[in-house]
């Protein structure tokens, strides 16, 4: 999980980037492993890792005086992101092994991606043409879907499919009591609580 991270990624509030995390691993890997295991075993994501540095990125072709014209990129502490990646892999592996995911779900799955989605679409269209059926498609984008995820409902949903209780507790800990401090023109705003949603760029 650590060595899969891009060392050029910007660090969070603690300014500890992935290069520094790799040095820490080389110096004392057992301690890093113990920290990650304890977080997942106890179902706790440390409070220090839950404050994001929010970088404002303008959306193209938008009036910049409007709030919706900006996207917030959440920069989280790198060690926290390593534990987050481990938890995401554990959940993904659990779902794959038990076949809980719909076969049509192609995003965020190992060995599947956008090319597979396009291939499925093209095949379905060609089959329709071959049978001389009217063939069309509908594309939908759920606006702000990740920004409005309710942590408790997500925990209930993964609990309903039988995910390990430690991982459920960790997920709830990861998604609650989060805070963000925006960086605007080099000025850092006071921290504000975030009540819902997933951090931008979470696995």
C-alpha angles and dihedrals in degrees: 000000000000098000093045089065121097109247089211092065114116116251128238130242094306091058090224104140128195092264089059090045090055090051089051089052092051091049099045115000095163091060092050090048091048091050093051093045093049092050091054096039094050093039092235132135105194117248092233089063095051100071111092130203103228115213115193115224118186116235115231120263095009131127102252094213089070122085092226090058090077134070120204117220110202113217108199130186110281098229088053089052090054091056089044090054091049091051092047091051092049091051093044093049091048091052094046094049092052098038094236094144123086111251088233092062104100103159122094093008126124112253094012133088150132093315090059091050091052091046091052091049094048092047092051091049092049091049089052092050092048089055091043092241125149103257127194141150138217122213118200132188115193103217114231093353096150092041092060103045110136108223094212094049090048090051089050091049095052090043090054091060092050104258114169114275093234090058091047091053091046091050091051091047091048093052100041132072091020122158137191135203114197122220109216119176090335093310118119115217123216114274116271128196121249112212101184145008137059124277112262109262098019114153 
